[in-house]
Amino acid sequence: MRLLVLGGTAFVGRHVVLAARAAGMDVTLFTRGRTNPELFADVERLTGDRDGDLSALHGRRWDAVVDTSGYVPRVVDRTLDAIAAATGHYTFVSSVSVYADPSAATLSEESPLAAVPEGTEAVTGDTYGGLKAGCERAVTARLGDRALVVRPGLVAGPHDPTGRFSYWPRRLARGGEVLAPGDPGAPVQFIDARDLGDWVVRMAAAGATGTYNGVGPAGRLTLGQLLATCAAVADADATLTWVDAAFLAGQGVVPWTDLPLWLPDDRRGMTSVDASSARAAGLTYRSVEDTARATLRWDAGQPLRADAPGLDPQRERDVLAAWHAADGASR
Ligand SMILES: NC(=O)c1ccc[n+]([C@@H]2O[C@H](COP(=O)([O-])OP(=O)(O)OC[C@H]3O[C@@H](n4cnc5c(N)ncnc54)[C@H](OP(=O)(O)O)[C@@H]3O)[C@@H](O)[C@H]2O)c1
């Protein structure tokens, strides 16, 4: 099977490529040649720009395309101009950020979608979801009977450039007193990029169509359980101190950016996404322990980015000291 990946050299796309190669597919990548250009030296690499020169795609045919690099409907549309007629199947990797109301009790594929004003092209935290929803519409309008739309939640695992999930295994491995935010019983969801890649490739091979949320893990997982798993995997001398959400707000600690996977109650829908359709269609999950262990092992060899999410050690100590002082004062 001939598979074209639009992208494929960072994280989600990389795991799609790895899964496709493991499945024996004949893989071609189309990128600008900027991100990890040395990767996949034995795979056909086409160079161009989805928002520029698409000529490398002309005159070619593929059995399936996986699009991991679409963010702006106009750009997705012009890619489709080049390849819609040249592929039997098209997978668009979208996001659970497409949903309009992150405070909903649960989010299913039928939940209302976000929108952005006509002509919006700048991808920001505010426009990302509405733009992705527009990209989905562009794909389904052109290829509805051949299109698969996958909406992942937070993606975790080796090669994650965002550093979000990685914060926790790394922090637990450093040991000492660890600031754990909010409620240990709060639900968390994520999908291992390796599970996502495997499933997308199996769906593309089967010619499956439709729209699916792609989140995990298999059962209900709490933040407390996740941090305990990270601690067990790290095997370090770490103790968790759970700090009240209101106190953290008073300290200016921001959910998600300062402490990843911790969301305020008014975004609970983002941790209660229904993936039962995806599971019925064959999405499977490795264990949380496997994801934490593999992430920690990969992360250990990576330099820490200056803009990585999470609290830096001094700030964490300061907030913990303030918490203990407030606790002592109230006794
Ligand atoms: N990470 C998460 O937690 C998460 C959650 C939900 C959804 N998602 C979705 O998952 C996808 C992210 O995947 P990823 O970045 O890890 O994918 P990836 O496919 O591994 O990396 C992005 C690829 O796109 C290529 N690219 C970027 N701009 C391009 C352009 N103008 N023309 C041609 N190629 C271009 C990059 O190469 P060059 O730079 O060399 O061009 C790179 O190969 C996105 O669709 C995102 O919305 C991610």
The ligand as an SDF file (V2000), in Angstrom:
LIG
                    3D

 48 52  0  0  0  0  0  0  0  0999 V2000
    0.5850   17.1080   20.3020 N   0  0  0  0  0  0  0  0  0  0  0  0
   -0.6510   16.9990   20.7580 C   0  0  0  0  0  0  0  0  0  0  0  0
   -0.8700   16.8520   21.9730 O   0  0  0  0  0  0  0  0  0  0  0  0
   -1.8290   17.0370   19.7970 C   0  0  0  0  0  0  0  0  0  0  0  0
   -3.1090   16.9290   20.3060 C   0  0  0  0  0  0  0  0  0  0  0  0
   -4.1780   16.9280   19.4230 C   0  0  0  0  0  0  0  0  0  0  0  0
   -3.9640   17.0350   18.0680 C   0  0  0  0  0  0  0  0  0  0  0  0
   -2.7020   17.1550   17.5960 N   0  0  0  0  0  0  0  0  0  0  0  0
   -2.5220   17.2690   16.1420 C   0  0  0  0  0  0  0  0  0  0  0  0
   -1.4550   16.4190   15.7360 O   0  0  0  0  0  0  0  0  0  0  0  0
   -0.7510   17.0410   14.6820 C   0  0  0  0  0  0  0  0  0  0  0  0
    0.6420   17.3960   15.1700 C   0  0  0  0  0  0  0  0  0  0  0  0
    1.4250   16.5080   14.7590 O   0  0  0  0  0  0  0  0  0  0  0  0
    3.0080   16.7350   14.6980 P   0  0  0  0  0  0  0  0  0  0  0  0
    3.3980   18.1710   14.5220 O   0  0  0  0  0  0  0  0  0  0  0  0
    3.5440   15.9880   15.8370 O   0  0  0  0  0  0  0  0  0  0  0  0
    3.1280   16.0400   13.2810 O   0  0  0  0  0  0  0  0  0  0  0  0
    4.3480   15.6390   12.4270 P   0  0  0  0  0  0  0  0  0  0  0  0
    3.7740   15.2770   11.1090 O   0  0  0  0  0  0  0  0  0  0  0  0
    5.2060   14.6530   13.1140 O   0  0  0  0  0  0  0  0  0  0  0  0
    5.1680   17.0100   12.2850 O   0  0  0  0  0  0  0  0  0  0  0  0
    4.6960   18.0970   11.5500 C   0  0  0  0  0  0  0  0  0  0  0  0
    5.2240   17.9470   10.1070 C   0  0  0  0  0  0  0  0  0  0  0  0
    4.6420   18.8750    9.2400 O   0  0  0  0  0  0  0  0  0  0  0  0
    5.6360   19.3710    8.3620 C   0  0  0  0  0  0  0  0  0  0  0  0
    5.1840   20.6750    7.9180 N   0  0  0  0  0  0  0  0  0  0  0  0
    4.9130   21.7510    8.6930 C   0  0  0  0  0  0  0  0  0  0  0  0
    4.4960   22.7790    7.9380 N   0  0  0  0  0  0  0  0  0  0  0  0
    4.5090   22.3480    6.6590 C   0  0  0  0  0  0  0  0  0  0  0  0
    4.2010   22.9590    5.4050 C   0  0  0  0  0  0  0  0  0  0  0  0
    3.7930   24.2350    5.3230 N   0  0  0  0  0  0  0  0  0  0  0  0
    4.3200   22.2210    4.2820 N   0  0  0  0  0  0  0  0  0  0  0  0
    4.7370   20.9410    4.3530 C   0  0  0  0  0  0  0  0  0  0  0  0
    5.0490   20.3020    5.5000 N   0  0  0  0  0  0  0  0  0  0  0  0
    4.9400   21.0160    6.6310 C   0  0  0  0  0  0  0  0  0  0  0  0
    6.8900   19.3860    9.2080 C   0  0  0  0  0  0  0  0  0  0  0  0
    8.0870   19.3220    8.4610 O   0  0  0  0  0  0  0  0  0  0  0  0
    8.8330   20.6710    7.9730 P   0  0  0  0  0  0  0  0  0  0  0  0
    8.9150   21.5810    9.1500 O   0  0  0  0  0  0  0  0  0  0  0  0
   10.1520   20.1360    7.5280 O   0  0  0  0  0  0  0  0  0  0  0  0
    8.0040   21.2180    6.8780 O   0  0  0  0  0  0  0  0  0  0  0  0
    6.7240   18.0870    9.9970 C   0  0  0  0  0  0  0  0  0  0  0  0
    7.1890   16.9880    9.2680 O   0  0  0  0  0  0  0  0  0  0  0  0
   -1.4350   18.3240   14.3500 C   0  0  0  0  0  0  0  0  0  0  0  0
   -2.3740   18.1320   13.3330 O   0  0  0  0  0  0  0  0  0  0  0  0
   -2.1170   18.6630   15.6730 C   0  0  0  0  0  0  0  0  0  0  0  0
   -3.2310   19.5090   15.4740 O   0  0  0  0  0  0  0  0  0  0  0  0
   -1.6190   17.1550   18.4170 C   0  0  0  0  0  0  0  0  0  0  0  0
  1  2  1  0
  2  3  2  0
  2  4  1  0
  4  5  1  0
  4 48  2  0
  5  6  2  0
  6  7  1  0
  7  8  2  0
  8  9  1  0
  8 48  1  0
  9 10  1  0
  9 46  1  0
 10 11  1  0
 11 12  1  0
 11 44  1  0
 12 13  1  0
 13 14  1  0
 14 15  2  0
 14 16  1  0
 14 17  1  0
 17 18  1  0
 18 19  2  0
 18 20  1  0
 18 21  1  0
 21 22  1  0
 22 23  1  0
 23 24  1  0
 23 42  1  0
 24 25  1  0
 25 26  1  0
 25 36  1  0
 26 27  1  0
 26 35  1  0
 27 28  2  0
 28 29  1  0
 29 30  1  0
 29 35  2  0
 30 31  1  0
 30 32  2  0
 32 33  1  0
 33 34  2  0
 34 35  1  0
 36 37  1  0
 36 42  1  0
 37 38  1  0
 38 39  2  0
 38 40  1  0
 38 41  1  0
 42 43  1  0
 44 45  1  0
 44 46  1  0
 46 47  1  0
M  CHG  2   8   1  16  -1
M  END
$$$$
